[in-house]
Amino acid sequence: MSVLTLLMCLFTVVLYLFLFVVRKDIQVVAVSRKGGKAAIALFSLVIILVMLFTEETFDNRLRGIVSGLLFLSFVFDSRGLAEDRLIIHPLNIRGILYQEVDRVVLYQESKDHWIKMNFFRRGIRGPMLKFDRPMEELVLYLTEHLKEGTPIDVLVDQEPKDH
């Protein structure tokens, strides 16, 4: 077994441990695209199977399996709200501290049950997160964790009533 293969295996183990720690830290998980995750999982499975059946040496087979597992790690990434910060990218454990957030906007369309959340930090809009939680629960969570005085704008799109 080569040094490169050992380093790839070690990197993969550390990556999965890191993703597990980040996921465990998130209290309110943001919704992600199910279709994209299914495609990534299928692609990873294809890579692993092709490498298992086409490669001759153990070293190359192991590299193929590790490569498939690296692609599969994208399925386990998470974004959401942690105890003291917003995690907007799974490989950035620091995230955005709640004290740095200037304003939060929550939006719910009448046809969707998802709540879209945008936040502003230093006057710049951050990435949008989607949540599959009741609006009241999300507002309560944010009021408990954001610094005092941070405005939370709640926008609910309602369909017009027929008379």
N, C-alpha and C positions, 0 to 999 in steps of 0.2 A: 504494500500500500504506500503510495507516494505522500509526500508532505502536503501537496496541494489538496489531495483528497481528505486528509486528516483536518486541514484547515477549513475546508468546506463543511465537513461534518460538525466541527466545533462551532463554526459560525451559525449553522442551522439550529443547533441545540440552543445557543445563546439567544438567537432571534426568537425562537418559540417561547423560551422562558420570559423574555422581555415582553412579548405580546400578551402572554398570560398575566404578567404583573400589571400591565396597563389595563387590560380588560377587567381585572379584579378590582382596580381602583375606580372604575367608572360606575357611578351610581344610577345615572339615567342615560341609557344607551340610545344613541341616535339611530334612526332607521337607515338601512342601506339598501342598495339595489339587489334584489334577489336574483334577477336574470344574469347580472354580471358575475355574481359569486358562483352561480351554477356553471357558467362558461369557463371560469377560471379553474374550478374543480375538475371539470371534464378535460380541459387542456392539460392539467397537471397529471391526471390519471393516464392520459395518452402518452405523455412524455415518459412516465415511469414504466408503462408496459412496453413501449417501443425500445427503451434502453435495456430492459430486462431480457427481451427476446432477440435483440439484434447484436448486442455487444458480446464479445468473446471473453474478455478478462473481467475478473472480479472488481478490479479498480475502476474500470469504465462503467460497469453496472452500478456500482455504488455511487459514482459521480452522477449518473442518470437519475437514480433515486433521490439523491440530495437535491439535484436541480428541480425535479418535480415537486419536492417538498418546499423548496424556496418559492416556487410559483404558488403553491397551495397556501403559503403563509398570508397571501393577500386576502384570502377568505376569512381569516381570523382577525383582521385589523378592525379596530373599533374607534368610534368617535362618540363624544357625549359629554356629560357633566359629571365631574368628580367632586370631591368634598371641597376643595379649595381652588379649582381651576376648570376651565373649559379645555377639553382635549379635542383639538380640531384635526389632528393628524396622528395616526397610531404610532409613528416612530418618533414623535416629539413628546416625550413624557412631561416636559416642563409645562406645555400648554400655555394658556392665557389665564393669568391669575384674575380672580373676580375683582380685585381692587383696581385692576387696570381697565376694566370695562366701563365706558362712559354712558352707554345707553343700550337697551335691549328692545327689539321689536319682535312681537309674536303675531303671526298671521295665520288665520284659518279660513280656507275657502269653504263655501257652503256645501259643495259636493264632496270634499275630502274630509276624512277624519284626522288627517295628519296636521300637525302644527309645525309651521316653518318658523325658525328662529334665526334672526340676524342680530348681530351685536356690533357695536362701534367701539373702537379703541383708538385714542389719539386722533379722533375725527375721521378715521378710516374704517370703512365697513369690512367686517370679517366674513369668512365663508358661512354660507347658510347651512343650518343643521335642521333635519326633520325629526320629529318625535311622534310616537304613537301613544301618547298619554293624554289624559283630559287636561284641558286648558287650566282649570283651577289648580290642579296638582302641580303643573309646571310653574305657574305664577307663584304659588306658595313656596316652592323649592327655590326659585330665583330670589324672592324677597328675603328669604332666610340666609342666602349665601352671598348676594351682591353687597357691595358697600352701601351704607345707608345714604339715601338720597339719589341713588341711581334710578333714572326714569325707566319704567317698563311700559312700552306702548303695546296695547292689545288691539288688534284689528281683526274683526270677524266679518267676513263677506256673507251677507244674508241675501237669499233670493227674494225678489219682490213678491208680496202676497197678492194673490188674485182676489179681486173684489167681486 
